């Protein structure tokens, strides 16, 4: 996620306020926030979910909608998301 530099502190506050709620969401086993070492306005959330169904339940939840509404207005580029599996 790329952020408008002036919006980074607000985004970090939103993440800090909600990270425990996300971690506590059914099916979430891990969530953390990563920052690019060269582009300080570029962030990544890294999460583990028990299943795609659990992830989709989160994406359709009130919690996600609230966090997303308070995050997407801070972007300076289109966000990207990937679902991966360990090989």
Secondary structure as the mmCIF struct_conf table of DSSP 4:
data_model
#
loop_
_struct_conf.conf_type_id
_struct_conf.id
_struct_conf.beg_label_comp_id
_struct_conf.beg_label_asym_id
_struct_conf.beg_label_seq_id
_struct_conf.end_label_comp_id
_struct_conf.end_label_asym_id
_struct_conf.end_label_seq_id
STRN STRN1 UNK A 2 UNK A 3
HELX_RH_3T_P HELX_RH_3T_P1 UNK A 5 UNK A 7
HELX_RH_AL_P HELX_RH_AL_P1 UNK A 8 UNK A 23
TURN_TY1_P TURN_TY1_P1 UNK A 24 UNK A 24
BEND BEND1 UNK A 25 UNK A 25
TURN_TY1_P TURN_TY1_P2 UNK A 26 UNK A 27
STRN STRN2 UNK A 28 UNK A 35
BEND BEND2 UNK A 37 UNK A 38
TURN_TY1_P TURN_TY1_P3 UNK A 40 UNK A 41
STRN STRN3 UNK A 42 UNK A 42
STRN STRN4 UNK A 43 UNK A 49
BEND BEND3 UNK A 50 UNK A 50
HELX_RH_AL_P HELX_RH_AL_P2 UNK A 52 UNK A 59
TURN_TY1_P TURN_TY1_P4 UNK A 60 UNK A 60
BEND BEND4 UNK A 61 UNK A 61
HELX_RH_AL_P HELX_RH_AL_P3 UNK A 62 UNK A 69
TURN_TY1_P TURN_TY1_P5 UNK A 70 UNK A 71
HELX_RH_3T_P HELX_RH_3T_P2 UNK A 72 UNK A 74
STRN STRN5 UNK A 75 UNK A 75
BEND BEND5 UNK A 76 UNK A 77
#
